[in-house]
Amino acid sequence: MDVQLLISLAMIHTIALASPGPDFALVVKLSTQENRTVALASAAGISVAILAHTLLSLTGLSLIIHSSEQLFILVQLIGASYLAWMGLGAARAALSHWRDPVALEKAQQSEGLSVKKGFLQGLYTNLLNPKALVFFITLFSTLITPKISFMTKSVAAILLFTLSMMWFSFIAMVLTKPKIQIKLKQATPVINLLTGFVFISVALVIISGLIL
């Protein structure tokens, strides 16, 4: 087993996890507005999507998708559409809060996300992000050579999944502490607006890449 390779993968992936993006924004949003179980479910969804990207890259399926121009364009369009839809939803929620904060607060109290929806939002946010697909293709095509053993590849997949689960679960656990969540509830419209900005920005970058 190539321990040095696994350490390199762990370091690169940890840096990527800590970088602001749709995954981070989603977990922050759900952690400050939903219960802990839903926030942890979103963390699990993101981690499962990362595991899927890892397995697709290790088996070469991601490279096949990326090398097929029409297929990759389709993936990008689907991903950009989903991210834009999520972003617009968050932005609308922020505007609604500012227009009628009392009505929105009542709606939030009566209509919380289910654990399933929290998981699926996390899963789709990462899985449908073409940038995640390209990241893992680049990462594994650079570091994983044909000489790397099956054991090392298996451990790498488990390692990236575990690191992802630990990081996003940590954020969820911290931000869903009652005292912190109560304070951050006041910043709900700002968090929603920033979340919408992140999602829409990534979607626009994807679309601009298709046009240019």
BATORRO-752809 format. One line per field, with one value per residue: z, y, x of N, C-alpha, C in turn. Coordinates in pm, 1 decimal. Atoms other than C-alpha are relative to their C-alpha. Layout:
n_c3 [Z/...]
n_c2 [Y/...]
n_c1 [X/...]
ca_c3 [Z/...]
ca_c2 [Y/...]
ca_c1 [X/...]
c_c3 [Z/...]
c_c2 [Y/...]
c_c1 [X/...]
//
This chain:
n_c3 [0.0/15.6/-107.5/41.2/92.3/-79.0/-74.3/98.0/32.3/-117.6/-13.8/109.6/-18.6/-116.7/45.2/86.0/-85.8/-76.1/91.1/13.2/120.9/-21.9/-108.6/-126.2/-14.9/-29.5/-137.5/-87.7/9.7/-67.5/-141.2/-71.2/17.5/-21.5/-117.7/16.7/80.1/140.5/36.4/11.1/119.2/116.0/-3.0/49.9/143.4/67.9/-12.0/90.4/135.6/16.1/17.0/136.5/90.3/-17.2/66.1/144.5/48.6/-11.6/100.8/131.8/56.8/3.5/114.7/119.0/4.7/29.8/135.2/96.1/-1.3/-15.0/-131.8/-102.5/9.6/-64.1/-145.2/-43.2/5.0/-110.7/-123.3/-8.9/-21.0/-139.1/-87.6/18.1/-64.6/-144.1/-30.2/10.4/-113.8/-118.2/16.2/-20.3/-144.1/-63.6/33.4/-68.8/-142.0/-15.8/29.9/-104.0/-89.6/-89.9/76.0/35.9/-121.6/-26.8/102.3/-30.5/-118.0/33.2/117.0/-2.2/95.1/-51.6/5.5/138.4/85.0/-36.4/61.4/145.8/35.7/-7.6/106.2/132.3/7.5/36.9/111.5/124.4/23.2/94.5/-49.8/-84.4/94.2/57.2/-108.8/-31.2/116.7/-2.9/-117.4/12.2/119.1/-33.2/-108.5/7.2/122.2/14.0/-89.5/-135.7/-33.6/-30.0/-143.5/-15.8/57.1/-90.6/-119.3/42.3/8.3/-138.5/-64.6/45.0/-54.4/-144.7/-21.3/36.7/-102.9/-122.3/14.9/9.6/-124.9/-99.5/22.4/-39.5/-145.5/-62.9/31.2/-51.6/-144.7/-23.8/-19.4/127.1/98.3/-32.7/43.3/145.9/55.3/32.0/126.2/101.2/136.2/51.9/33.0/121.0/113.6/32.3/57.6/135.9/79.6/28.1/93.9/129.5/56.5/56.1/118.9/108.1/46.0/82.1/124.5/78.2/58.8/116.9/104.6/49.5]
n_c2 [-119.9/-121.8/-91.7/-136.7/-40.8/-22.3/-124.7/-108.8/-9.8/-52.5/-142.5/-73.7/6.3/-82.3/-139.2/-19.3/-0.5/-125.1/-112.4/-35.5/48.6/40.7/97.9/-72.8/-93.6/76.3/50.4/-116.2/-41.1/95.9/8.3/-117.4/-15.6/127.0/71.4/64.0/122.3/-40.0/-51.6/115.6/74.8/-68.8/33.0/137.9/-3.4/-53.4/99.1/110.9/-49.8/-2.7/140.3/36.8/-62.6/71.9/130.8/-24.2/-39.3/115.3/100.7/-58.3/-42.0/-146.2/-41.3/27.0/-108.0/-125.7/5.4/-7.4/-140.0/-13.4/51.4/-91.4/-120.3/35.1/2.8/-138.0/-67.8/51.8/-49.9/-145.1/-24.3/33.2/-98.0/-127.3/15.4/-8.4/-136.0/-88.7/30.7/-62.5/-145.4/-34.5/11.4/-119.3/-115.2/17.9/-29.6/-145.0/-59.2/35.1/89.0/72.8/107.7/100.0/70.3/97.9/104.5/80.6/80.6/105.2/75.9/35.9/104.5/135.9/53.8/45.3/-116.7/-52.1/89.7/-15.1/-129.5/15.3/92.5/-61.6/-119.1/40.6/95.2/-68.2/-111.3/43.5/-37.2/111.5/105.5/-36.1/1.3/136.8/52.4/-58.4/51.4/140.9/23.2/-47.9/75.1/145.0/61.6/140.9/84.0/-7.7/122.9/-7.3/-31.6/-144.4/-68.5/21.8/-81.3/-140.0/-28.3/-4.2/-115.3/-123.2/0.9/-24.1/-139.1/-83.2/17.3/-63.0/-145.1/-58.0/31.3/-93.7/-128.2/17.8/13.9/-128.5/-102.9/35.8/-18.9/-92.7/-139.7/-50.8/-1.3/-110.7/-123.4/-2.5/-11.5/-140.7/-28.5/90.3/-56.5/-21.8/132.8/43.5/-81.0/43.3/134.6/-19.2/-58.3/104.7/97.1/-64.1/-32.4/124.3/33.9/-92.4/36.2/120.1/-38.8/-83.1/89.5/63.9/-100.6/-54.4]
n_c1 [84.4/-80.1/38.4/-32.6/105.1/121.1/-20.1/13.1/142.4/70.1/-31.8/64.1/144.6/32.8/-4.4/116.9/117.8/3.8/21.4/141.7/64.7/139.3/12.9/-18.1/112.0/121.3/-5.8/17.2/141.0/86.2/-38.1/49.4/144.3/69.4/-49.8/-131.2/11.0/6.6/-132.4/-90.1/43.1/-58.7/-143.2/-10.1/28.8/-118.7/-108.0/32.9/-25.9/-145.4/-38.7/40.3/-97.0/-126.5/10.5/9.9/-132.4/-89.9/36.0/-16.1/127.9/2.5/-81.8/81.3/99.9/-69.3/-56.1/111.5/41.7/144.9/39.1/-48.4/83.9/126.8/-27.0/-18.4/129.3/80.8/-60.0/19.0/143.1/32.0/-63.8/70.1/130.7/-24.0/-42.9/115.1/86.6/-59.0/11.2/140.6/27.3/-58.4/84.8/127.5/-23.6/-8.9/130.2/96.3/-72.9/89.7/63.8/-100.7/-39.5/105.2/-10.1/-117.9/28.7/96.1/-40.0/-140.2/-38.2/-12.0/-136.3/-20.7/-24.4/-131.9/-98.7/4.1/-56.6/-144.5/-41.7/11.7/-84.9/-135.7/-1.4/35.5/-92.8/-103.7/-132.3/-43.6/-39.3/-130.1/-98.6/-42.3/-70.4/-134.3/-71.1/-36.3/-82.3/-134.5/-63.0/24.8/-53.1/40.4/-78.9/54.0/71.1/143.6/11.1/-21.8/115.5/113.3/-23.4/14.3/143.6/50.3/-62.5/64.0/136.7/-8.0/-38.9/114.8/102.6/-48.8/-3.4/133.8/69.8/-54.5/68.4/139.6/7.2/-32.1/98.6/133.3/7.0/111.4/-39.5/-52.7/107.2/90.2/-65.2/-9.3/134.8/20.7/-69.4/55.8/8.4/-135.6/-52.6/71.1/-45.5/-136.5/13.1/49.3/-108.7/-98.9/57.8/21.8/-131.6/-56.3/80.7/-36.7/-134.2/15.4/67.0/-91.9/-98.8/61.0/21.5/-127.9]
ca_c3 [0.0/-103.1/220.1/70.8/-205.8/45.1/251.0/-59.9/-154.3/200.0/206.0/-134.3/-56.3/283.9/122.4/-136.0/136.4/328.3/18.2/-7.1/-257.6/-301.8/-61.5/218.8/155.8/164.4/494.5/654.8/530.6/654.0/981.3/1069.5/958.8/1013.4/1292.3/1345.5/1187.0/859.1/858.4/918.1/644.6/398.8/508.9/441.6/100.3/-1.2/123.3/-69.9/-384.3/-330.3/-292.2/-620.8/-796.7/-654.6/-778.4/-1120.0/-1152.6/-1033.0/-1279.4/-1567.0/-1619.4/-1534.7/-1799.6/-2055.8/-1968.1/-1987.3/-2318.4/-2484.9/-2580.8/-2611.9/-2292.3/-2091.5/-2222.4/-2110.3/-1765.6/-1741.5/-1843.4/-1590.5/-1316.7/-1392.7/-1403.1/-1063.8/-901.0/-1049.5/-927.9/-574.9/-584.9/-698.5/-426.1/-159.6/-299.9/-307.7/54.0/152.6/-27.5/123.1/472.1/423.4/278.0/544.9/821.1/1043.3/774.6/667.2/1026.4/1073.2/747.4/851.9/1184.9/1019.4/710.7/799.5/559.2/604.8/659.1/311.5/148.2/342.1/220.0/-140.4/-143.9/-30.7/-277.8/-580.2/-494.9/-521.4/-767.0/-1026.5/-998.3/-1312.2/-1134.6/-884.6/-1173.4/-1331.5/-994.5/-927.5/-1284.4/-1256.5/-908.7/-988.8/-1339.4/-1188.1/-880.7/-957.5/-1212.9/-1350.5/-1116.0/-805.5/-630.1/-582.1/-205.6/-230.2/-455.0/-214.2/85.2/-109.9/-176.3/190.5/301.9/90.3/197.5/564.5/545.7/372.6/631.1/918.5/781.8/689.9/1001.8/1212.4/1054.3/1107.7/1471.6/1555.8/1381.2/1514.4/1876.0/2022.0/2129.4/1796.5/1590.3/1775.5/1706.1/1340.6/1291.7/1291.3/993.4/796.1/505.7/471.7/477.6/218.3/-2.0/18.3/-50.1/-352.9/-472.9/-446.6/-628.3/-903.7/-951.1/-1002.0/-1243.9/-1444.4/-1458.6/-1595.3/-1855.3/-1959.6/-2016.7/-2259.5/-2447.8/-2472.9]
ca_c2 [0.0/341.2/542.3/850.3/863.7/836.5/1121.0/1338.3/1261.3/1336.0/1673.4/1785.1/1671.2/1842.6/2172.2/2128.1/2053.5/2368.4/2586.4/2779.3/2627.9/2488.7/2196.3/2421.9/2678.2/2411.5/2260.0/2604.6/2695.3/2375.3/2374.0/2721.4/2670.2/2301.3/2047.8/1859.0/1535.2/1710.4/1891.3/1563.6/1398.7/1665.3/1598.5/1227.7/1304.0/1513.4/1243.8/970.3/1186.0/1233.5/856.1/814.2/1063.2/878.4/539.5/679.9/832.0/518.6/301.2/543.4/616.6/986.4/1013.5/857.9/1115.5/1399.6/1282.1/1265.5/1624.2/1580.5/1375.8/1619.9/1916.4/1738.0/1676.8/2043.0/2165.3/1940.5/2040.9/2413.1/2398.3/2228.9/2467.6/2770.5/2639.0/2591.0/2934.2/3109.5/2932.4/3055.1/3409.1/3413.5/3297.4/3585.9/3842.3/3694.8/3723.7/4092.9/4162.5/3978.3/3834.9/3732.2/3528.6/3356.6/3271.8/3098.6/2909.0/2792.1/2666.1/2459.1/2336.9/2188.2/1965.7/1590.5/1385.7/1236.2/1579.5/1693.6/1389.9/1434.4/1804.3/1718.0/1429.7/1626.9/1941.9/1756.6/1480.6/1719.4/1970.2/1925.9/2101.5/1814.9/1567.5/1752.7/1790.0/1416.5/1330.1/1566.9/1446.7/1077.0/1099.1/1284.5/1069.5/728.6/535.8/185.9/51.5/152.7/-154.9/-228.8/-209.2/146.3/251.8/100.9/271.9/600.6/581.4/507.6/781.3/1055.5/952.2/951.7/1290.4/1439.6/1296.4/1416.8/1770.6/1836.4/1658.5/1878.6/2191.5/2055.0/1962.4/2301.1/2518.3/2321.9/2383.6/2562.1/2880.3/2916.7/2830.6/3085.3/3359.6/3260.2/3244.9/3624.4/3612.1/3372.8/3612.4/3695.9/3327.5/3250.7/3536.2/3427.2/3066.5/3179.4/3385.7/3087.6/2847.8/3093.0/3200.3/2840.5/2780.3/3091.6/2985.3/2646.5/2801.7/3061.6/2778.2/2620.8/2945.8/3070.8]
ca_c1 [0.0/135.0/114.1/281.9/22.6/-261.5/-114.6/-89.8/-450.3/-566.8/-390.2/-520.5/-872.9/-871.9/-773.1/-1049.3/-1305.5/-1214.6/-1249.2/-1578.4/-1818.5/-2171.9/-2113.0/-1989.2/-2264.3/-2536.9/-2420.9/-2396.0/-2744.2/-2907.4/-2713.4/-2836.8/-3197.4/-3278.5/-3230.2/-2905.6/-3029.8/-3111.7/-2776.4/-2591.1/-2798.0/-2679.6/-2320.4/-2375.3/-2525.1/-2225.0/-1986.0/-2167.4/-2149.5/-1775.4/-1739.8/-1928.5/-1698.7/-1399.6/-1519.4/-1612.0/-1265.4/-1085.5/-1276.2/-1225.3/-1596.2/-1552.2/-1282.2/-1516.6/-1785.1/-1533.2/-1387.6/-1730.2/-1809.7/-2186.0/-2215.3/-2004.8/-2205.2/-2523.1/-2372.1/-2270.7/-2617.3/-2790.0/-2546.3/-2567.1/-2948.6/-2968.6/-2721.4/-2899.4/-3235.6/-3098.7/-2937.7/-3252.6/-3449.1/-3208.6/-3211.4/-3592.1/-3601.3/-3371.4/-3589.4/-3906.2/-3757.9/-3680.6/-4024.6/-4221.8/-3998.4/-4291.1/-4466.1/-4145.0/-4053.5/-4388.7/-4341.8/-3993.9/-4125.4/-4398.4/-4214.6/-3878.7/-3688.1/-3708.9/-3393.8/-3438.0/-3456.1/-3150.9/-2957.0/-3070.7/-2983.7/-2631.9/-2605.6/-2725.6/-2530.2/-2200.3/-2288.8/-2436.0/-2152.6/-1935.2/-1649.2/-1636.9/-1621.7/-1328.4/-1152.2/-1150.6/-1052.8/-754.8/-663.2/-666.6/-522.7/-226.7/-164.8/-314.7/-111.3/-184.5/83.1/-112.6/-252.7/-621.6/-568.9/-433.4/-721.8/-975.8/-820.0/-809.0/-1184.5/-1258.6/-1018.6/-1176.5/-1524.7/-1424.0/-1252.5/-1555.9/-1795.5/-1580.2/-1544.3/-1906.4/-2036.2/-1807.6/-1958.0/-2309.2/-2242.2/-2092.1/-2351.3/-2650.3/-2554.6/-2859.2/-2677.5/-2497.0/-2804.0/-3020.5/-2766.2/-2726.9/-3104.3/-3096.0/-2860.6/-3085.2/-3154.6/-2784.2/-2688.2/-2956.5/-2840.1/-2475.0/-2575.6/-2774.1/-2478.3/-2240.3/-2474.3/-2565.9/-2202.2/-2088.3/-2377.6/-2283.8/-1919.3/-2025.3/-2257.9/-1997.5/-1751.0/-1996.2/-2056.7/-1698.3]
c_c3 [0.0/101.4/-40.2/-94.5/75.3/79.9/-92.5/-37.3/113.9/14.5/-106.6/20.4/118.4/-36.3/-85.4/83.0/72.3/-87.7/-12.9/-133.2/31.3/116.8/136.3/26.2/39.2/145.2/100.0/2.3/78.3/149.2/81.9/-5.6/24.3/126.2/-33.3/-89.9/-149.3/-48.2/-18.5/-122.3/-125.7/-9.0/-54.4/-150.1/-80.8/-0.4/-91.3/-145.3/-28.5/-18.1/-141.4/-102.5/5.5/-75.0/-151.5/-59.8/1.4/-106.0/-142.8/-63.8/-10.5/-121.2/-131.0/-17.9/-45.1/-143.4/-108.4/6.4/25.1/138.1/110.4/-2.0/68.5/152.1/54.5/4.0/115.8/132.7/20.4/29.3/145.3/96.4/-8.9/69.3/151.4/40.1/-2.8/116.2/127.1/-5.8/22.4/148.0/75.1/-23.6/72.2/147.5/23.3/-25.3/112.0/95.7/91.1/-71.5/-33.7/122.1/36.1/-97.6/28.5/117.1/-32.5/-114.9/-0.7/-102.1/68.7/-10.9/-143.0/-91.7/30.3/-64.3/-150.4/-45.2/3.5/-113.3/-135.6/-15.6/-41.6/-126.2/-133.1/-29.3/-93.6/47.3/91.4/-86.4/-55.1/106.0/25.5/-118.0/1.3/113.2/-21.8/-124.6/24.8/97.9/-9.4/-135.5/-7.9/95.6/142.8/27.3/28.7/145.1/23.5/-52.6/92.7/124.6/-32.2/-4.6/139.8/72.0/-37.8/50.3/148.2/31.6/-29.2/108.0/129.1/-8.1/1.2/124.1/111.2/-12.0/48.6/151.4/70.5/-19.9/48.4/152.2/28.2/10.9/-130.7/-102.0/25.0/-47.6/-152.6/-67.3/-43.5/-133.3/-114.1/-139.3/-62.7/-43.6/-127.4/-123.4/-43.8/-63.2/-144.7/-91.7/-40.0/-105.9/-139.8/-68.2/-64.9/-125.8/-118.4/-56.8/-91.9/-136.7/-88.0/-65.4/-123.2/-117.3/-62.6/-67.6]
c_c2 [124.5/106.0/145.0/55.8/33.8/129.2/119.8/22.6/64.5/150.2/83.5/5.1/86.8/147.8/31.4/7.5/133.1/121.8/29.5/-47.9/-41.6/-97.1/69.4/90.7/-73.6/-46.7/114.0/42.8/-94.5/-9.5/115.9/12.2/-127.6/-67.3/-75.7/-122.6/31.1/49.7/-113.7/-84.9/63.9/-27.8/-141.1/-4.3/49.1/-103.8/-119.4/40.9/3.5/-142.1/-45.9/58.4/-73.6/-132.4/14.8/35.5/-118.0/-105.9/53.9/49.4/152.5/52.2/-21.2/110.5/130.3/3.4/4.5/140.8/16.4/-43.5/96.2/131.0/-24.0/0.6/141.7/75.8/-43.7/55.4/148.1/33.7/-26.8/104.0/135.9/-3.7/10.4/142.6/99.1/-21.9/65.6/151.7/46.6/-5.3/121.8/122.0/-8.0/35.4/150.6/67.3/-25.3/-100.6/-83.5/-119.5/-110.3/-80.9/-106.3/-116.1/-93.6/-93.0/-118.3/-89.8/-25.9/-108.7/-136.0/-44.9/-43.9/116.6/62.0/-81.4/22.0/134.4/-5.6/-86.1/69.2/120.8/-35.5/-85.3/68.2/121.0/-46.0/34.0/-108.5/-115.9/26.3/-5.2/-141.0/-66.8/48.3/-58.9/-142.2/-30.1/44.2/-92.0/-151.6/-54.1/-145.7/-93.8/-2.4/-121.9/25.0/38.0/150.2/78.9/-11.5/86.8/148.3/39.8/14.2/124.0/130.2/10.0/36.2/144.3/94.7/-5.4/69.5/152.0/60.5/-31.7/93.3/136.1/-9.1/-5.9/133.7/100.5/-33.4/0.8/108.9/147.2/62.1/13.3/116.0/132.9/11.7/8.2/143.7/37.8/-87.4/61.7/22.6/-132.1/-52.4/74.6/-41.9/-138.6/9.2/53.8/-106.6/-96.4/60.5/33.1/-122.0/-39.9/88.7/-31.1/-121.8/35.2/83.3/-84.3/-71.2/97.8/47.6/-105.4]
c_c1 [87.6/-46.5/24.2/-106.5/-127.9/9.1/-17.7/-146.9/-77.9/22.8/-70.5/-150.8/-44.4/-2.1/-123.1/-128.3/-16.8/-25.5/-149.2/-57.0/-142.1/-18.2/4.8/-120.6/-128.2/-1.2/-18.3/-146.2/-90.9/30.2/-55.3/-151.8/-80.3/53.7/128.1/-6.7/-1.6/135.6/99.9/-36.1/56.9/149.5/23.2/-23.9/118.2/111.7/-23.4/25.4/150.2/53.2/-33.0/96.6/134.3/-1.7/-9.2/136.0/96.1/-29.1/10.4/-129.1/-10.3/76.8/-75.3/-104.3/65.0/50.5/-107.2/-58.5/-149.6/-46.3/41.6/-78.9/-133.8/14.8/12.6/-133.3/-89.9/51.2/-23.5/-145.9/-38.9/58.2/-69.4/-135.9/12.5/36.3/-115.0/-96.7/50.3/-12.6/-143.9/-37.1/52.9/-88.3/-133.8/12.0/1.7/-135.1/-99.8/64.5/-88.8/-62.6/99.2/41.8/-102.7/7.7/116.8/-25.7/-90.2/45.4/151.6/28.8/0.5/145.4/33.0/32.9/135.7/111.2/6.5/56.2/152.4/54.1/2.0/92.5/142.3/1.2/-25.5/88.0/112.2/141.0/56.7/47.9/139.6/109.7/51.4/69.9/145.3/83.4/48.7/83.4/144.3/71.7/-15.8/46.1/-46.1/74.2/-54.5/-88.0/-148.1/-22.7/14.6/-118.6/-121.9/12.3/-16.5/-147.4/-60.2/51.4/-69.3/-143.8/1.1/35.3/-115.9/-107.8/40.8/-8.4/-140.9/-84.3/46.0/-68.8/-144.6/-15.1/22.1/-113.0/-140.8/-4.9/-103.5/39.8/48.6/-112.2/-96.8/58.5/2.0/-136.7/-27.4/63.8/-51.7/-7.2/137.0/61.3/-66.1/49.7/140.3/-1.1/-47.6/107.6/102.5/-52.6/-15.8/131.8/63.2/-75.8/37.3/138.4/-6.2/-59.5/93.5/107.7/-52.7/-13.7/131.4/84.8]
//
